[in-house]
Amino acid sequence: MTARTLADDEAGRVEAIRILRAGGIVALPTDTVYGIAVDLVTPGGIERLFAAKRRSPEKGITLLLADAAQAPAIGEWPASAATLAGAFWPGGLTIVVPQRPDVPLPTVLTGGATTIGLRVPDHPAPRVLAAAIGPLPTTSANVSGLPEAIDAEGIAAQLGDAVDLILDGGPARGGPASTVVDCTVDPARILRTGAIPDSAIDAALRLPGVGR
């Protein structure tokens, strides 16, 4: 048995929001590859994401946001993070910030770390869902060790009924993974080179009052 597939349109996103609120897993297009997501407050939801991928939860999961305004509700938000978000969101930049001590997050979400990775993708589907649900724990839509699925058919073939709905937005855009910048330290530092060139990150961090 395979998951139900709906077009990534307004009706499909309404149904995806309903399923997420009910505790289900949704596969959705992003600006790079397809991802699978769950509502952050679903008990055991993140564990289900790892089970769907058949991998152990040794690494944290990024939260996809509707916009930068959601970020300070999840993590501490230093000037470097605000500057980078203003320059490159929505887009291929993951910003790592300290967790807020007053906002408890599931340990499995972060792999036990006290930091959290946040991104606003350049695709409307995850932003619409995150606007309705809140920050979305999201990981790539594939079985661990297999290539990332590039379309709805590939997701269904790999994950079957481990997900509850596939939003079909056509073939994935592909391209490089997001650049990852650690804003838990001062100066901020690049952890992974990706979609946003290092030179562009460096230039933004050299703005007055930001530093790197």
C-alpha positions as a Markdown table, in Angstrom:
| # | Residue | x | y | z |
|---|---|---|---|---|
| 1 | Met | 0.0 | 0.0 | 0.0 |
| 2 | Thr | 1.3 | 3.5 | -0.8 |
| 3 | Ala | 0.4 | 6.9 | 0.5 |
| 4 | Arg | -2.3 | 9.0 | -1.0 |
| 5 | Thr | -1.0 | 11.6 | -3.5 |
| 6 | Leu | -2.6 | 15.1 | -4.1 |
| 7 | Ala | -1.4 | 18.0 | -6.3 |
| 8 | Asp | 0.5 | 20.6 | -4.5 |
| 9 | Asp | -2.2 | 23.2 | -4.9 |
| 10 | Glu | -4.4 | 25.1 | -2.4 |
| 11 | Ala | -6.7 | 22.1 | -1.9 |
| 12 | Gly | -3.8 | 19.7 | -1.4 |
| 13 | Arg | -2.1 | 22.0 | 1.1 |
| 14 | Val | -5.4 | 22.3 | 3.1 |
| 15 | Glu | -5.5 | 18.6 | 3.3 |
| 16 | Ala | -1.8 | 18.4 | 4.2 |
| 17 | Ile | -2.4 | 20.8 | 7.1 |
| 18 | Arg | -5.3 | 18.7 | 8.3 |
| 19 | Ile | -3.2 | 15.6 | 8.2 |
| 20 | Leu | -0.3 | 17.3 | 10.0 |
| 21 | Arg | -2.6 | 18.5 | 12.7 |
| 22 | Ala | -3.9 | 15.0 | 13.1 |
| 23 | Gly | -0.4 | 13.7 | 13.7 |
| 24 | Gly | 0.3 | 12.4 | 10.2 |
| 25 | Ile | 3.4 | 12.6 | 8.1 |
| 26 | Val | 3.4 | 14.6 | 4.8 |
| 27 | Ala | 5.9 | 14.5 | 2.0 |
| 28 | Leu | 6.2 | 17.8 | 0.3 |
| 29 | Pro | 8.3 | 19.6 | -2.3 |
| 30 | Thr | 10.9 | 22.2 | -1.2 |
| 31 | Asp | 13.3 | 24.4 | -3.1 |
| 32 | Thr | 15.8 | 21.5 | -3.4 |
| 33 | Val | 14.6 | 18.0 | -2.8 |
| 34 | Tyr | 11.3 | 16.6 | -1.4 |
| 35 | Gly | 11.0 | 16.3 | 2.4 |
| 36 | Ile | 8.9 | 14.6 | 4.9 |
| 37 | Ala | 7.5 | 16.6 | 7.7 |
| 38 | Val | 5.4 | 16.3 | 10.9 |
| 39 | Asp | 3.8 | 18.7 | 13.4 |
| 40 | Leu | 6.4 | 19.6 | 16.0 |
| 41 | Val | 3.9 | 19.0 | 18.8 |
| 42 | Thr | 2.9 | 15.5 | 17.7 |
| 43 | Pro | 3.9 | 13.0 | 20.4 |
| 44 | Gly | 6.4 | 10.6 | 18.8 |
| 45 | Gly | 6.1 | 12.4 | 15.5 |
| 46 | Ile | 9.8 | 13.0 | 15.0 |
| 47 | Glu | 10.6 | 9.3 | 15.9 |
| 48 | Arg | 8.1 | 8.4 | 13.1 |
| 49 | Leu | 10.1 | 10.5 | 10.6 |
| 50 | Phe | 13.2 | 8.5 | 11.5 |
| 51 | Ala | 11.3 | 5.2 | 11.3 |
| 52 | Ala | 10.0 | 6.2 | 7.8 |
| 53 | Lys | 13.6 | 6.7 | 6.7 |
| 54 | Arg | 14.8 | 3.6 | 8.5 |
| 55 | Arg | 17.7 | 5.4 | 10.2 |
| 56 | Ser | 18.7 | 6.0 | 13.8 |
| 57 | Pro | 18.1 | 9.5 | 15.2 |
| 58 | Glu | 21.8 | 10.4 | 15.7 |
| 59 | Lys | 21.5 | 13.7 | 13.9 |
| 60 | Gly | 19.2 | 16.6 | 14.4 |
| 61 | Ile | 16.5 | 17.7 | 12.0 |
| 62 | Thr | 16.1 | 21.2 | 10.6 |
| 63 | Leu | 13.0 | 23.2 | 11.2 |
| 64 | Leu | 11.5 | 24.8 | 8.1 |
| 65 | Leu | 9.8 | 28.1 | 8.8 |
| 66 | Ala | 7.1 | 30.2 | 7.1 |
| 67 | Asp | 9.3 | 33.4 | 7.5 |
| 68 | Ala | 12.0 | 34.9 | 9.7 |
| 69 | Ala | 9.4 | 36.1 | 12.2 |
| 70 | Gln | 9.0 | 32.5 | 13.4 |
| 71 | Ala | 12.6 | 32.1 | 14.3 |
| 72 | Pro | 12.9 | 34.0 | 17.6 |
| 73 | Ala | 10.0 | 31.9 | 19.0 |
| 74 | Ile | 12.2 | 28.8 | 18.6 |
| 75 | Gly | 15.8 | 30.0 | 19.1 |
| 76 | Glu | 17.8 | 32.8 | 20.4 |
| 77 | Trp | 18.3 | 35.3 | 17.6 |
| 78 | Pro | 21.6 | 37.2 | 17.5 |
| 79 | Ala | 22.4 | 40.0 | 15.2 |
| 80 | Ser | 24.4 | 37.8 | 12.9 |
| 81 | Ala | 21.4 | 35.5 | 12.4 |
| 82 | Ala | 19.0 | 38.4 | 11.8 |
| 83 | Thr | 21.4 | 39.8 | 9.2 |
| 84 | Leu | 21.8 | 36.6 | 7.3 |
| 85 | Ala | 18.1 | 35.8 | 7.4 |
| 86 | Gly | 17.4 | 39.3 | 6.0 |
| 87 | Ala | 19.9 | 38.8 | 3.2 |
| 88 | Phe | 19.2 | 35.2 | 2.2 |
| 89 | Trp | 15.8 | 34.0 | 3.3 |
| 90 | Pro | 13.8 | 32.6 | 1.7 |
| 91 | Gly | 16.6 | 30.5 | 0.2 |
| 92 | Gly | 19.4 | 28.0 | 0.6 |
| 93 | Leu | 20.7 | 29.0 | 4.0 |
| 94 | Thr | 20.3 | 27.1 | 7.3 |
| 95 | Ile | 21.1 | 29.2 | 10.4 |
| 96 | Val | 22.1 | 27.4 | 13.5 |
| 97 | Val | 21.2 | 29.2 | 16.7 |
| 98 | Pro | 21.0 | 28.4 | 20.4 |
| 99 | Gln | 17.7 | 26.9 | 21.6 |
| 100 | Arg | 15.6 | 29.1 | 23.8 |
| 101 | Pro | 15.8 | 27.7 | 27.3 |
| 102 | Asp | 12.1 | 28.5 | 27.9 |
| 103 | Val | 11.0 | 26.6 | 24.8 |
| 104 | Pro | 11.5 | 22.9 | 25.3 |
| 105 | Leu | 12.1 | 20.9 | 22.2 |
| 106 | Pro | 12.1 | 17.1 | 21.8 |
| 107 | Thr | 15.6 | 15.8 | 22.4 |
| 108 | Val | 15.4 | 13.6 | 19.3 |
| 109 | Leu | 14.8 | 16.7 | 17.2 |
| 110 | Thr | 18.3 | 18.0 | 17.8 |
| 111 | Gly | 20.2 | 14.8 | 18.5 |
| 112 | Gly | 20.6 | 16.0 | 22.1 |
| 113 | Ala | 22.3 | 19.3 | 21.1 |
| 114 | Thr | 21.3 | 22.6 | 22.6 |
| 115 | Thr | 21.2 | 24.3 | 19.2 |
| 116 | Ile | 18.7 | 24.2 | 16.4 |
| 117 | Gly | 18.9 | 24.6 | 12.6 |
| 118 | Leu | 16.3 | 26.9 | 11.0 |
| 119 | Arg | 15.6 | 27.7 | 7.4 |
| 120 | Val | 13.0 | 29.5 | 5.3 |
| 121 | Pro | 12.9 | 27.6 | 2.0 |
| 122 | Asp | 12.3 | 29.3 | -1.4 |
| 123 | His | 9.2 | 27.3 | -2.1 |
| 124 | Pro | 5.6 | 28.1 | -1.1 |
| 125 | Ala | 4.5 | 24.6 | 0.0 |
| 126 | Pro | 6.6 | 24.3 | 3.2 |
| 127 | Arg | 6.1 | 28.0 | 4.0 |
| 128 | Val | 2.2 | 27.7 | 3.7 |
| 129 | Leu | 2.3 | 24.6 | 5.9 |
| 130 | Ala | 4.6 | 26.2 | 8.5 |
| 131 | Ala | 2.4 | 29.3 | 8.6 |
| 132 | Ala | -0.5 | 27.2 | 9.6 |
| 133 | Ile | 1.2 | 24.5 | 11.8 |
| 134 | Gly | 4.3 | 26.3 | 13.1 |
| 135 | Pro | 8.0 | 25.4 | 12.5 |
| 136 | Leu | 8.1 | 22.0 | 10.6 |
| 137 | Pro | 10.6 | 19.3 | 11.5 |
| 138 | Thr | 11.6 | 18.2 | 8.0 |
| 139 | Thr | 14.1 | 15.6 | 6.6 |
| 140 | Ser | 14.7 | 14.4 | 3.1 |
| 141 | Ala | 12.1 | 12.0 | 1.6 |
| 142 | Asn | 14.1 | 8.9 | 1.1 |
| 143 | Val | 15.1 | 5.7 | 2.8 |
| 144 | Ser | 18.5 | 6.1 | 4.5 |
| 145 | Gly | 21.3 | 5.1 | 2.1 |
| 146 | Leu | 19.2 | 5.4 | -1.0 |
| 147 | Pro | 19.2 | 8.4 | -3.4 |
| 148 | Glu | 16.8 | 11.2 | -2.5 |
| 149 | Ala | 13.5 | 10.8 | -4.3 |
| 150 | Ile | 13.0 | 13.4 | -7.0 |
| 151 | Asp | 9.3 | 13.1 | -7.5 |
| 152 | Ala | 6.0 | 11.8 | -6.0 |
| 153 | Glu | 6.5 | 8.4 | -7.7 |
| 154 | Gly | 9.9 | 8.0 | -6.2 |
| 155 | Ile | 8.7 | 8.9 | -2.8 |
| 156 | Ala | 5.9 | 6.3 | -3.0 |
| 157 | Ala | 8.3 | 3.6 | -4.2 |
| 158 | Gln | 10.7 | 4.2 | -1.3 |
| 159 | Leu | 8.5 | 5.1 | 1.6 |
| 160 | Gly | 5.2 | 3.4 | 0.6 |
| 161 | Asp | 2.6 | 3.8 | 3.4 |
| 162 | Ala | 5.2 | 5.2 | 5.9 |
| 163 | Val | 3.8 | 8.6 | 5.0 |
| 164 | Asp | 0.2 | 9.6 | 5.0 |
| 165 | Leu | 0.1 | 12.1 | 2.1 |
| 166 | Ile | 2.4 | 13.1 | -0.8 |
| 167 | Leu | 2.0 | 16.6 | -2.1 |
| 168 | Asp | 3.0 | 16.3 | -5.8 |
| 169 | Gly | 4.7 | 19.4 | -7.0 |
| 170 | Gly | 6.4 | 17.8 | -10.0 |
| 171 | Pro | 10.1 | 16.9 | -10.2 |
| 172 | Ala | 12.3 | 18.3 | -7.5 |
| 173 | Arg | 14.3 | 21.4 | -8.4 |
| 174 | Gly | 17.5 | 19.8 | -7.1 |
| 175 | Gly | 20.7 | 21.8 | -6.8 |
| 176 | Pro | 23.2 | 22.1 | -3.9 |
| 177 | Ala | 22.2 | 21.6 | -0.3 |
| 178 | Ser | 21.8 | 24.7 | 1.9 |
| 179 | Thr | 24.8 | 26.5 | 3.2 |
| 180 | Val | 24.9 | 26.1 | 7.0 |
| 181 | Val | 26.2 | 28.9 | 9.3 |
| 182 | Asp | 26.7 | 28.6 | 13.0 |
| 183 | Cys | 25.4 | 31.7 | 14.7 |
| 184 | Thr | 25.9 | 30.3 | 18.2 |
| 185 | Val | 29.4 | 31.7 | 18.2 |
| 186 | Asp | 30.8 | 35.2 | 17.6 |
| 187 | Pro | 32.1 | 35.6 | 15.0 |
| 188 | Ala | 29.6 | 33.3 | 13.1 |
| 189 | Arg | 31.2 | 30.6 | 11.1 |
| 190 | Ile | 30.3 | 28.5 | 8.0 |
| 191 | Leu | 29.8 | 24.9 | 8.9 |
| 192 | Arg | 28.9 | 23.7 | 5.3 |
| 193 | Thr | 29.4 | 25.3 | 2.0 |
| 194 | Gly | 26.3 | 25.0 | -0.2 |
| 195 | Ala | 23.8 | 27.0 | -2.2 |
| 196 | Ile | 24.9 | 30.4 | -0.8 |
| 197 | Pro | 28.5 | 31.2 | -1.7 |
| 198 | Asp | 30.9 | 31.6 | 1.2 |
| 199 | Ser | 31.9 | 35.0 | -0.3 |
| 200 | Ala | 28.2 | 36.2 | 0.0 |
| 201 | Ile | 28.0 | 35.0 | 3.6 |
| 202 | Asp | 31.3 | 36.8 | 4.4 |
| 203 | Ala | 30.1 | 40.0 | 2.8 |
| 204 | Ala | 26.8 | 40.0 | 4.8 |
| 205 | Leu | 28.6 | 39.3 | 8.1 |
| 206 | Arg | 31.0 | 42.3 | 7.5 |
| 207 | Leu | 28.1 | 44.7 | 7.6 |
| 208 | Pro | 28.5 | 47.3 | 10.4 |
| 209 | Gly | 27.4 | 46.0 | 13.8 |
| 210 | Val | 27.4 | 42.4 | 12.7 |
| 211 | Gly | 31.0 | 41.1 | 12.3 |
| 212 | Arg | 32.1 | 37.6 | 11.8 |
